[in-house]
Amino acid sequence: MSRPLLSAVVSAIVLALTSVSEASAETNFPIKPVKIVLPLPAGSAPDVIARVVGEGLTSRWGQQVIVENRPGAGGALAAQAVASAQRDGYTLLGTGGSTFQILPAQKEKLAIDVNRDLVHIGMIACCNPMFVAAAPRLGIKTFSQFVALAKSKPHDILVGTNGTGTLPNFAGLAIAKKGNIPLTVVPYAQGGTPAAISDIMGGRVHATIEAVAGLQGQLQSGDLNLIGVMSEKRDPEYPDVPTIAETVPGLTAIGFISLAAPAGTPAEVVRQLNEALNETLVMPRVRQRFAELSMPIKIMTPEETKTFVEHEEKLWWPMVRELEPK
């Protein structure tokens, strides 16, 4: 056999073996631990929910699901880390809605295009409104009372939020601007909501904005009071908490938590991930935990998730460009 022919035969065999190996890996996915990277710190609402889902997936797969917190740059650090990872389904992005609602609209030139560089797997929780929670020492029960307090002390009332570029942060900016309320919104780049809550309890900050899942401990201990919800209607779980729209007409902020993978991840792996996610979400213990956290479960296909996210982008991008600090 001539050397060129021998080389061609060897190359064909290697290609065939590689294809078989990749097909086997897709069929038996997962065969090793899976990592979910989060753009927010430990203790935030998406982190709490991601860990519940991770435990369910670990149980289902028999493979460990590791949650890694990588906050910073409005979610760009986590998104870039996942987008540049191997396209094999073993490194995923657990997104707060900010990754798609806000990040792409903040700067014209980003190192990542989330709609190009990521592929949607499915929805975890939707649609969870942002709540305004205040320190009990303020002696207020409603958002309208909070507004009156802020106007009596212009810019002295501090609202701590997750870092710049997150939905809670922009929700705070929207409240201040749309309601003409002299608040000072303080983004916590590293510690996020948990750090803001720590400063509230220490008397240095007055309020925070977050989905209720990230506030559960302090609500139960009495260290925070819910004074407003950023949904169109009052939350049936908290009927005595007024909507922000009752004071600032039309102002809402609805978050979601979804799962994404690097673009180019094999379609079969995406399908299996979506199937596993959706089956995990209907596990009794997972449903019970979501109910305890007042987080709504939403089952979606990858295509339905993509359509939903694109709709949210159209709603939020103009507002982000208006509100972003110049």
C-alpha positions as CSV (number, residue, x, y, z in Angstrom):
1,M,0.0,0.0,0.0
2,S,1.4,3.4,-1.0
3,R,2.2,5.9,1.7
4,P,-0.4,8.5,0.6
5,L,-3.1,5.8,0.5
6,L,-2.0,4.4,3.9
7,S,-2.2,8.0,5.3
8,A,-5.7,8.4,3.9
9,V,-6.9,5.1,5.4
10,V,-5.5,6.0,8.8
11,S,-7.1,9.4,8.7
12,A,-10.4,7.9,7.8
13,I,-10.2,5.4,10.7
14,V,-9.3,8.2,13.1
15,L,-12.2,10.3,11.9
16,A,-14.6,7.4,12.2
17,L,-13.5,6.5,15.7
18,T,-13.8,10.1,16.7
19,S,-17.3,10.3,15.3
20,V,-18.3,7.1,17.2
21,S,-16.7,8.5,20.4
22,E,-18.6,11.8,20.1
23,A,-21.9,10.1,19.2
24,S,-21.4,7.8,22.2
25,A,-20.8,10.7,24.5
26,E,-23.9,12.5,23.3
27,T,-26.0,9.3,23.7
28,N,-24.8,8.7,27.2
29,F,-24.7,12.4,28.4
30,P,-23.6,13.2,31.0
31,I,-20.6,10.9,31.8
32,K,-18.8,13.4,34.1
33,P,-19.7,16.4,36.4
34,V,-21.6,19.3,34.9
35,K,-20.9,22.9,35.9
36,I,-23.4,25.7,36.0
37,V,-21.8,29.2,36.0
38,L,-23.8,32.0,37.5
39,P,-23.3,35.8,36.8
40,L,-24.5,36.6,40.4
41,P,-23.1,36.0,43.9
42,A,-24.0,33.3,46.3
43,G,-27.2,34.0,48.1
44,S,-28.9,35.9,45.2
45,A,-32.2,34.6,44.0
46,P,-30.8,32.9,40.8
47,D,-28.1,31.3,43.0
48,V,-30.7,29.8,45.4
49,I,-32.8,28.5,42.5
50,A,-29.8,27.1,40.6
51,R,-28.7,25.1,43.6
52,V,-32.1,23.6,44.0
53,V,-32.1,22.6,40.3
54,G,-28.5,21.4,40.5
55,E,-29.4,19.0,43.4
56,G,-32.3,17.7,41.3
57,L,-30.1,17.1,38.3
58,T,-27.4,15.5,40.4
59,S,-30.0,13.0,41.7
60,R,-31.4,12.4,38.2
61,W,-28.1,11.9,36.4
62,G,-25.9,10.4,39.1
63,Q,-23.3,13.0,38.2
64,Q,-22.4,16.0,40.3
65,V,-23.7,19.4,39.2
66,I,-21.4,22.1,40.4
67,V,-22.6,25.7,40.8
68,E,-19.9,28.3,40.3
69,N,-20.5,32.0,41.1
70,R,-18.7,34.4,38.8
71,P,-20.2,37.9,39.3
72,G,-18.9,41.0,37.6
73,A,-19.2,43.2,34.5
74,G,-22.9,43.0,34.5
75,G,-22.9,39.3,33.8
76,A,-20.3,39.5,31.0
77,L,-17.6,37.5,32.9
78,A,-19.8,34.5,33.4
79,A,-21.3,34.7,29.9
80,Q,-17.8,34.9,28.3
81,A,-16.6,32.0,30.4
82,V,-19.4,29.7,29.2
83,A,-19.3,30.9,25.6
84,S,-15.6,30.1,25.3
85,A,-16.0,26.7,27.0
86,Q,-16.1,23.3,25.2
87,R,-19.3,22.9,23.2
88,D,-20.1,19.6,24.9
89,G,-22.8,20.5,27.4
90,Y,-20.6,20.2,30.5
91,T,-20.3,24.0,31.1
92,L,-23.6,25.8,31.2
93,L,-24.8,29.4,32.1
94,G,-27.5,29.8,34.7
95,T,-28.7,33.2,33.6
96,G,-30.5,35.8,35.5
97,G,-32.7,37.7,33.0
98,S,-30.1,40.5,33.1
99,T,-27.8,38.6,30.8
100,F,-30.3,39.1,28.0
101,Q,-32.5,41.9,29.1
102,I,-29.8,44.4,30.0
103,L,-26.2,43.3,29.3
104,P,-26.4,43.6,25.4
105,A,-27.9,47.1,25.6
106,Q,-25.4,48.6,27.9
107,K,-22.4,48.9,25.6
108,E,-22.1,48.9,21.8
109,K,-18.9,46.9,21.8
110,L,-18.8,43.8,24.0
111,A,-16.5,40.9,23.8
112,I,-19.6,38.7,23.7
113,D,-22.9,38.7,21.7
114,V,-25.1,36.6,23.9
115,N,-27.6,35.9,21.1
116,R,-24.8,34.7,18.9
117,D,-22.5,33.0,21.3
118,L,-25.0,31.2,23.5
119,V,-27.8,28.7,22.8
120,H,-30.9,28.4,25.0
121,I,-31.6,25.2,26.8
122,G,-34.8,26.0,28.7
123,M,-36.5,28.1,31.3
124,I,-36.0,27.5,35.1
125,A,-38.2,30.1,36.7
126,C,-40.5,32.7,35.2
127,C,-41.8,35.2,35.8
128,N,-40.6,36.5,39.1
129,P,-41.1,40.1,40.0
130,M,-38.7,42.3,41.8
131,F,-39.7,43.3,45.3
132,V,-38.6,46.4,47.3
133,A,-37.7,45.4,50.9
134,A,-36.9,48.0,53.6
135,A,-35.4,48.0,57.0
136,P,-38.0,47.8,59.8
137,R,-36.3,50.7,61.6
138,L,-37.6,53.0,58.9
139,G,-41.1,52.5,60.4
140,I,-42.8,52.3,57.0
141,K,-45.2,49.6,55.6
142,T,-45.8,50.7,52.0
143,F,-44.0,52.0,49.0
144,S,-45.8,55.3,49.1
145,Q,-44.6,55.9,52.6
146,F,-41.1,55.0,51.4
147,V,-41.4,57.6,48.6
148,A,-42.5,60.3,51.1
149,L,-39.5,59.5,53.3
150,A,-37.1,59.7,50.4
151,K,-38.6,63.1,49.4
152,S,-38.2,64.4,52.9
153,K,-34.5,63.4,52.8
154,P,-33.4,63.9,49.2
155,H,-30.7,61.3,48.1
156,D,-30.1,60.3,51.7
157,I,-32.1,57.1,51.4
158,L,-29.8,54.3,50.0
159,V,-31.1,51.4,48.1
160,G,-28.5,48.6,47.8
161,T,-28.7,46.2,44.8
162,N,-26.9,43.6,42.9
163,G,-24.1,45.0,40.7
164,T,-24.3,47.5,37.9
165,G,-26.0,46.0,34.9
166,T,-28.3,43.6,36.7
167,L,-32.1,43.8,36.7
168,P,-32.4,44.8,40.4
169,N,-30.0,47.6,39.8
170,F,-31.8,48.9,36.8
171,A,-35.1,48.5,38.6
172,G,-33.8,50.8,41.3
173,L,-32.7,53.4,38.7
174,A,-36.1,53.1,37.0
175,I,-37.9,53.7,40.2
176,A,-35.8,56.8,40.9
177,K,-36.1,58.3,37.4
178,K,-39.6,57.3,36.4
179,G,-41.1,58.2,39.8
180,N,-39.0,61.3,40.2
181,I,-37.9,60.0,43.6
182,P,-34.6,61.3,45.0
183,L,-33.1,57.9,46.0
184,T,-29.5,56.9,45.8
185,V,-29.1,53.4,44.2
186,V,-25.9,51.7,45.3
187,P,-24.7,48.7,43.2
188,Y,-22.7,46.0,45.0
189,A,-20.3,44.6,42.4
190,Q,-19.0,41.7,44.5
191,G,-21.3,40.8,47.3
192,G,-24.6,41.7,45.5
193,T,-27.9,41.5,47.4
194,P,-26.4,39.6,50.4
195,A,-23.8,42.4,50.9
196,A,-26.6,45.0,50.6
197,I,-28.7,43.1,53.2
198,S,-25.7,43.0,55.5
199,D,-25.4,46.8,55.3
200,I,-29.1,47.2,55.9
201,M,-28.8,45.2,59.0
202,G,-25.8,47.2,60.0
203,G,-27.7,50.5,59.6
204,R,-25.7,51.7,56.6
205,V,-28.3,51.1,53.9
206,H,-32.1,51.4,54.0
207,A,-33.6,49.1,51.4
208,T,-32.9,46.6,48.6
209,I,-34.5,45.2,45.5
210,E,-34.6,41.5,44.7
211,A,-36.8,38.6,43.8
212,V,-38.4,37.2,47.0
213,A,-36.3,34.0,46.8
214,G,-33.2,36.1,47.7
215,L,-34.9,37.7,50.7
216,Q,-36.5,34.7,52.4
217,G,-34.2,34.4,55.4
218,Q,-34.4,38.1,56.4
219,L,-38.2,38.2,55.8
220,Q,-38.7,35.2,58.2
221,S,-36.4,36.7,60.8
222,G,-38.0,40.1,60.6
223,D,-34.9,41.9,59.4
224,L,-36.7,43.1,56.2
225,N,-40.2,44.2,55.3
226,L,-41.7,43.9,51.8
227,I,-43.0,47.3,50.9
228,G,-43.6,47.0,47.1
229,V,-43.7,44.6,44.2
230,M,-42.8,45.4,40.6
231,S,-45.5,43.4,38.9
232,E,-48.6,44.6,37.1
233,K,-50.9,43.2,39.8
234,R,-50.4,42.4,43.5
235,D,-48.7,39.1,44.2
236,P,-51.3,36.6,45.5
237,E,-48.7,35.3,47.9
238,Y,-48.3,38.8,49.4
239,P,-51.7,40.5,48.8
240,D,-51.0,43.3,51.3
241,V,-47.8,44.4,49.5
242,P,-48.7,47.2,47.0
243,T,-47.4,47.3,43.5
244,I,-44.9,50.0,42.6
245,A,-47.2,50.8,39.7
246,E,-49.8,52.0,42.1
247,T,-47.4,54.9,42.8
248,V,-45.4,55.0,39.6
249,P,-47.9,54.0,36.9
250,G,-46.7,51.4,34.4
251,L,-43.4,50.5,36.1
252,T,-42.7,46.8,36.4
253,A,-39.6,44.6,36.5
254,I,-40.0,40.9,35.9
255,G,-37.1,38.6,36.1
256,F,-36.5,35.1,34.9
257,I,-33.9,32.4,35.3
258,S,-32.9,30.2,32.3
259,L,-30.2,27.8,31.3
260,A,-27.9,28.3,28.3
261,A,-24.9,26.6,26.7
262,P,-22.1,27.6,24.3
263,A,-23.4,28.1,20.7
264,G,-22.5,25.0,18.7
265,T,-23.3,22.6,21.4
266,P,-24.7,19.5,19.6
267,A,-28.5,19.5,19.1
268,E,-28.8,16.1,20.8
269,V,-27.0,17.3,23.9
270,V,-29.3,20.4,24.0
271,R,-32.3,18.2,23.7
272,Q,-31.1,15.9,26.5
273,L,-30.3,18.9,28.7
274,N,-33.8,20.4,28.1
275,E,-35.5,17.1,28.9
276,A,-33.5,16.6,32.1
277,L,-34.2,20.2,33.2
278,N,-37.9,19.9,32.6
279,E,-38.1,16.5,34.3
280,T,-36.2,17.9,37.3
281,L,-38.6,20.9,37.6
282,V,-41.5,18.6,38.1
283,M,-39.8,16.5,40.8
284,P,-42.0,16.8,44.0
285,R,-39.2,18.1,46.2
286,V,-38.1,20.6,43.6
287,R,-41.7,21.9,43.1
288,Q,-42.1,22.2,46.9
289,R,-38.9,24.1,47.3
290,F,-39.8,26.5,44.5
291,A,-43.2,27.0,46.2
292,E,-41.5,27.8,49.5
293,L,-39.4,30.4,47.7
294,S,-42.4,31.9,45.8
295,M,-40.7,31.1,42.5
296,P,-42.9,30.2,39.6
297,I,-41.8,27.2,37.5
298,K,-42.0,27.5,33.8
299,I,-41.5,24.6,31.4
300,M,-40.3,25.6,28.0
301,T,-38.5,24.0,25.0
302,P,-35.3,25.7,23.8
303,E,-37.3,27.3,20.9
304,E,-39.9,28.7,23.3
305,T,-37.2,30.0,25.6
306,K,-35.5,31.8,22.7
307,T,-38.8,33.4,21.6
308,F,-39.5,34.5,25.2
309,V,-36.1,36.0,25.7
310,E,-36.2,37.9,22.4
311,H,-39.5,39.5,23.5
312,E,-37.9,40.6,26.8
313,E,-35.0,42.1,25.0
314,K,-37.3,44.3,22.9
315,L,-39.0,45.5,26.0
316,W,-35.9,46.3,28.1
317,W,-33.2,47.4,25.7
318,P,-34.7,50.9,25.0
319,M,-35.3,51.5,28.8
320,V,-31.7,50.3,29.6
321,R,-30.2,52.8,27.1
322,E,-32.3,55.6,28.6
323,L,-31.4,54.8,32.2
324,E,-27.8,53.7,31.9
325,P,-25.5,56.2,33.7
326,K,-23.7,58.4,31.2
